[in-house]
């Protein structure tokens, strides 16, 4: 997750030690719209999550 955070140059990492989970939180709309959405458009999401992403992009517009 640290590599992803460094690649995107944004976000906050937090750990949940009890379940051994790391979260990357990106809350700035400008970053999501200009960086994250184009990244996932370039590397297509497959399966059910693709429908969620399509809805997410619709509302971002």
C-alpha positions, 0 to 999 in steps of 0.5 A: 500500500505504501508503494501505491500511496507513493505512486499516486502522491496522495492519501493517508495510510491507516492500519487496523492491526486487529484484522491486519488491514491497511487502508488508503484514504483519498478524500480530495475530489480533485485528486479522485477526479484527475488521478484515480478515475483516469487510472482505473479507466486505463486499467479496466475493472472487471466483474461486479465492481465495474458496475460500481465504478461506472456509477461512481464515474457518473456521479463524479461528473 
